[in-house]
Amino acid sequence: LPDLDAAPKAWCDAVGVASRTTATQFILLADPFSFNPEDLTRGLDYAFPDSVKVGGLASGALKPGGNALFADGEVRRSGVVGLALQGNLVIDPIVALSTS
């Protein structure tokens, strides 16, 4: 990942987004054993302040290497995968809380 103080272009390059001129929305899934998504979301918030970022942590594995992340036709056992969406779309994030 780029440094948190890196220019927005560095973040565009890192996530494969050609330009910040079109509204971009992000869906991110991270492996909790190998990747802390906090720096990624902070960097994306800095570079894309008006974008919605949603996602979660892959779960089910009890140890590193047990989760499967799918990207570009490959299975990855660590890191983060994401999708950057641009165009005429709106993502409305909803958070559900349990009171029990």
HELIX and SHEET records of a PDB file:
HELIX    1   1 PRO A    8  VAL A   15  1                                   8    
HELIX    2   2 PRO A   37  ALA A   47  1                                  11    
SHEET    1   A 3 LYS A  53  LEU A  57  0                                        
SHEET    2   A 3 THR A  24  ALA A  30  1                                        
SHEET    3   A 3 VAL A  80  GLN A  86 -1                                        
SHEET    1   B 2 LEU A  69  ALA A  71  0                                        
SHEET    2   B 2 GLU A  74  ARG A  76 -1                                        
END                                                                             
